[in-house]
Amino acid sequence: MTDARLTSSKLLSDPQWLSAQAHVSWGKEVQLLKHLGLQDGMSILELGCGPGFVTELLLDSFPASKLTAVDLDPAMTELARKRLAKHIPHKVEILQESTGSTSLADESFDFAIARYLFQHLGAPETTLEETSRLLKSGGTLAIADIDDDLGGIIDGGLPSFSTLMNRLRGLQSKRGGNPHIGRKLWRLLRDARFERLTLDAILTHSDELGLEPFLPQYHPDRYQSLLSTEGGVSQEEWEQYRREYDLFITSKTAYIMSLIFVASGRKPPNTSA
Ligand SMILES: C[S@@+](CC[C@H](N)C(=O)[O-])C[C@H]1O[C@@H](n2cnc3c(N)ncnc32)[C@H](O)[C@@H]1O
């Protein structure tokens, strides 16, 4: 049976989509992470690592760093361990634990990254408290996540996509997730006593990158599980979406723009010396 803490993320953690999603924006994300202070050689904590696509990208971008990647879902840690086998244990450690309560030692990390995790957390405050314990004094947490009211733009087709997303996000909320987490990130960091807060948006679009890298997120197969889920979509709605998708991918006017929010904060330096 699925761990109750994972029912939201189980809706939105298809590895094929996560892979496409990680690669489409990584170039911009890594620039922002560097701007926020992430440097090669730092000890990095990745919260909610999923199948390890971002872990791999982090290793490529920061080859002198040591990474610890945490995910509660055993299916995800297994995929991550397979993907990163050649780097374990000298470069990467993968733990199957909750980000709200880990076995890791106090003040072990220079930089923590949580990507697409916070939208799934029923109690984000607990993960913030735990991350604060794990960061060295002066260490930084960067959270990349969505806000469904500002997810992006689709033009040139796919009118039914909004129906699918409304149902999906409704189910996510019912399962303890928060599809509007983007607007909450600053306050959450502030209330957890992080300082030097920042909030940025990363924007990617198909005129620059082509349609192809975005398509795994929109492929009808990704939404097929909604057919058998209460509160999901009917066969008729799904078939309609599939027809729209087939037209969209051949349309000359098809356009996708996608937005991710990145909030960051620093753990206050220890001044009690
Ligand atoms: C949407 S995936 C994102 C994976 C990866 N960060 C990425 O950007 O590709 C969210 C991940 O968070 C994990 N997760 C959800 N709640 C968690 C928790 N309380 N503790 C640890 N991992 C959790 C899920 O198992 C899932 O792998």
Ligand as a Chemical Component Dictionary entry (heavy atoms), coordinates in Angstrom:
data_LIG
# 
_chem_comp.id                   LIG 
_chem_comp.type                 NON-POLYMER 
_chem_comp.pdbx_formal_charge   0 
_chem_comp.three_letter_code    LIG 
# 
loop_
_chem_comp_atom.comp_id 
_chem_comp_atom.atom_id 
_chem_comp_atom.alt_atom_id 
_chem_comp_atom.type_symbol 
_chem_comp_atom.charge 
_chem_comp_atom.model_Cartn_x 
_chem_comp_atom.model_Cartn_y 
_chem_comp_atom.model_Cartn_z 
_chem_comp_atom.pdbx_ordinal 
LIG C1  C1  C 0  7.665  15.225 -8.605  1  
LIG S1  S1  S 1  8.927  14.259 -7.904  2  
LIG C2  C2  C 0  10.350 15.303 -8.168  3  
LIG C3  C3  C 0  11.628 14.531 -8.314  4  
LIG C4  C4  C 0  12.881 15.377 -8.568  5  
LIG N1  N1  N 0  13.113 16.330 -7.511  6  
LIG C5  C5  C 0  12.798 16.111 -9.879  7  
LIG O1  O1  O 0  12.728 17.337 -9.898  8  
LIG O2  O2  O -1 12.818 15.432 -10.925 9  
LIG C6  C6  C 0  8.654  14.445 -6.160  10 
LIG C7  C7  C 0  9.436  13.450 -5.336  11 
LIG O3  O3  O 0  9.297  13.801 -3.951  12 
LIG C8  C8  C 0  9.227  12.594 -3.204  13 
LIG N2  N2  N 0  8.586  12.875 -1.919  14 
LIG C9  C9  C 0  7.324  13.281 -1.683  15 
LIG N3  N3  N 0  7.128  13.452 -0.367  16 
LIG C10 C10 C 0  8.293  13.150 0.251   17 
LIG C11 C11 C 0  8.738  13.142 1.596   18 
LIG N4  N4  N 0  7.922  13.489 2.601   19 
LIG N5  N5  N 0  10.007 12.789 1.864   20 
LIG C12 C12 C 0  10.852 12.447 0.845   21 
LIG N6  N6  N 0  10.497 12.428 -0.446  22 
LIG C13 C13 C 0  9.231  12.776 -0.738  23 
LIG C14 C14 C 0  8.431  11.647 -4.098  24 
LIG O4  O4  O 0  8.642  10.299 -3.755  25 
LIG C15 C15 C 0  8.942  12.011 -5.479  26 
LIG O5  O5  O 0  10.009 11.196 -5.871  27 
# 
loop_
_chem_comp_bond.comp_id 
_chem_comp_bond.atom_id_1 
_chem_comp_bond.atom_id_2 
_chem_comp_bond.value_order 
_chem_comp_bond.pdbx_ordinal 
LIG C1  S1  SING 1  
LIG S1  C2  SING 2  
LIG S1  C6  SING 3  
LIG C2  C3  SING 4  
LIG C3  C4  SING 5  
LIG C4  N1  SING 6  
LIG C4  C5  SING 7  
LIG C5  O1  DOUB 8  
LIG C5  O2  SING 9  
LIG C6  C7  SING 10 
LIG C7  O3  SING 11 
LIG C7  C15 SING 12 
LIG O3  C8  SING 13 
LIG C8  N2  SING 14 
LIG C8  C14 SING 15 
LIG N2  C9  SING 16 
LIG N2  C13 SING 17 
LIG C9  N3  DOUB 18 
LIG N3  C10 SING 19 
LIG C10 C11 SING 20 
LIG C10 C13 DOUB 21 
LIG C11 N4  SING 22 
LIG C11 N5  DOUB 23 
LIG N5  C12 SING 24 
LIG C12 N6  DOUB 25 
LIG N6  C13 SING 26 
LIG C14 O4  SING 27 
LIG C14 C15 SING 28 
LIG C15 O5  SING 29 
# 
